[in-house]
Amino acid sequence: MYINRIELKARSKQLLRTGTPNPMKVALVFLLATTWLTMLIGLVVPNPLDKLVEVANEWTMALNTEGTVVNDSTMDAMTQELMSCFHGTQAMIGLLVAVLLSLYSLVVNLGYYSHTLQKVRGEETSVGELFSWFGMAGKIILLQILKMLFIYLWSMLFVVPGVIAVYRYRMADYCLLDDPDISALEAIRRSKKLMKGRKMDLFSVDLSFFGWLFLESLVAQAASIFVGRFVASMIGSLTVPLWITTIVSLLVTTTFSVYLVPYMQYTYAGYYVALKEMPQAPPVYPGAPQPPFVNPPDASNQDQWGRNEPQNRDEDGQNQGWNQ
């Protein structure tokens, strides 16, 4: 069988129209509780990593300037300026706050995954599901750390193995949601088994959202430039406060995201549910209830989110390389 991307997305659009509570309102709460909260706190307590990136970019431009002499004194000056980003109590507090916000966002993000998975399966859920997973914060954070570590190690071989690893571990979050008693490593193993031979399928799903993501980025950048120039002309300055352009960009992004985020996440949750219906899916941990798949067969007695595999597939049903 192969997973029908068009029908997955059609089902997601249907959920966007008929879902209760309103999917776009839930997405707005999710964005306010993660992206907006992180941004607003970052304006009050600056993250020294942001300053580090800014300084590094300035030095990169300076070193690439024609005629620039790179010697030991130049490298020492650059190193000292980079290290100065972390000097002082304020910098340490900013770094600590940024780390805590990142860990908090990982847990809320999994809560949103749980919400979308329950909606796809036709279960009752609420906005409170976003904040119901803090009791498992340690395991959730460990899972994300292991995923990043494995992806990084594969990326050291070459870019392609790193990209393959990203897709290999994409379902680990959903595996943990389905069976919270398993370990983080077991969730990764189950994801690997689910995604064997399915990476190109999921890549095509990602690619189908590229136009939306590109449009969102383009409009956000254009709005930031337009507002920046308008504000600069009003205050008679060549520089515009960073917080103004940041908020404008985030407002535009949020306008798109309240629709795009649930649309995408319903699709990915539906993809996971379809994978779980296939014969190669790993068994659910003994004693853990498995919610039923809510899409009934159609008139031809075929699953509405999957179809019989095309005849041009290899007879053994196996893929090589990317899909392993």
Secondary structure, 3 states (H helix, E strand, C coil): CEECHHHHHHHHHHHHHHCCCCHHHHHHHHHHHHHHHHHHHHHHCCCHHHHHHHHHHHHHHHHCCCCCCCCHHHHHHHHHHHHHCCCCHHHHHHHHHHHHHHHHHHHHHHHHHHHHHHHHCCCCCCHHHHHCCHHHHHHHHHHHHHHHHHHHHHHHHCHHHHHHHHHHCCCHHHHHHHCCCCCHHHHHHHHHHHHCCCHHHHHHHHHHCHHHHHHHHHHHHHHHHHHHHHHHHHHCCCCCCHHHHHHHHHHHHHHHHHHHHHHHHHHHHHHHHHHHCCCCCCCCCCCCCCCCCCCCCCCCCCCCCEECCCCCCCCCCCCCHHHC
